[in-house]
Amino acid sequence: MINEKLFDSEGDPPVKQLRQLLRMSQFEFAVLVGVTPSTVSRWEDGKGRPAFTPGGFKRLLDALQPLGLTLKDLPDDLGRAGQS
């Protein structure tokens, strides 16, 4: 399992930290999870809560696999810093 400090509760929103961990641009992350880049931007600005279709969520989990990460490694709330 991943170290909890990877998702810094004092830093950027967890969805942004996740995108950066995957080394993706907002555009690439948007394509991965099936939303628009402006949606990702809003999530990262705290103007919306991340929501994924089942297909987008499966692709996200597939992208985490090479990093040795699973669903259990993600914070419970990707929208707000300080939540796990």
C-alpha positions in Angstrom: 0.0 0.0 0.0 1.0 3.6 -0.6 2.3 5.9 2.1 -0.5 8.2 3.3 1.9 11.1 3.0 1.7 10.8 -0.8 -1.7 12.5 -0.6 -0.7 15.6 1.5 -3.7 16.9 3.3 -2.1 20.4 3.5 -1.2 20.5 -0.2 -3.2 20.4 -3.5 -6.5 18.6 -3.7 -6.1 14.9 -3.9 -7.4 14.7 -7.4 -4.5 17.0 -8.5 -2.0 15.0 -6.5 -3.3 11.9 -8.2 -3.0 13.4 -11.6 0.6 14.5 -10.9 1.5 11.1 -9.5 0.4 9.7 -12.8 2.6 12.3 -14.6 -0.4 13.4 -16.7 -1.5 16.8 -17.9 -5.0 17.9 -17.2 -5.8 17.0 -20.8 -4.4 13.5 -20.5 -6.1 12.8 -17.2 -9.4 14.1 -18.6 -9.1 11.7 -21.6 -8.3 8.8 -19.2 -11.3 9.3 -17.0 -13.7 10.4 -19.7 -14.3 14.1 -18.9 -13.3 17.4 -20.4 -10.1 19.2 -19.4 -12.2 22.0 -18.0 -13.9 19.5 -15.7 -10.5 18.4 -14.3 -9.6 22.0 -13.8 -12.8 22.7 -11.9 -12.1 19.6 -9.7 -8.6 20.8 -9.0 -9.9 24.3 -8.1 -12.4 22.9 -5.7 -15.4 23.9 -7.8 -16.7 20.4 -8.3 -16.4 16.9 -6.9 -14.7 14.3 -8.9 -17.1 11.7 -10.4 -16.2 9.0 -12.8 -18.1 6.7 -15.0 -17.5 3.0 -14.4 -15.3 2.9 -17.6 -13.4 5.9 -16.5 -12.8 4.5 -13.1 -11.6 1.2 -14.5 -9.1 3.1 -16.8 -7.9 5.0 -13.7 -7.3 1.8 -11.8 -5.5 0.4 -14.8 -3.2 3.5 -14.9 -2.4 3.0 -11.2 -1.4 -0.6 -11.5 2.1 0.0 -13.0 2.8 2.2 -10.0 1.8 -0.7 -7.7 -1.3 1.2 -6.5 -4.8 -0.1 -5.9 -8.1 1.4 -5.0 -7.2 1.0 -1.3 -4.3 3.4 -1.8 -6.6 6.3 -2.8 -8.1 8.8 -0.3 -11.8 8.4 0.3 -12.5 11.8 -1.1 -10.5 13.0 -4.1 -12.2 16.4 -4.0 -11.0 17.8 -0.8 -7.6 18.0 0.8 -7.5 16.7 4.4 -10.0 13.9 3.7 -8.9 10.3 3.7 
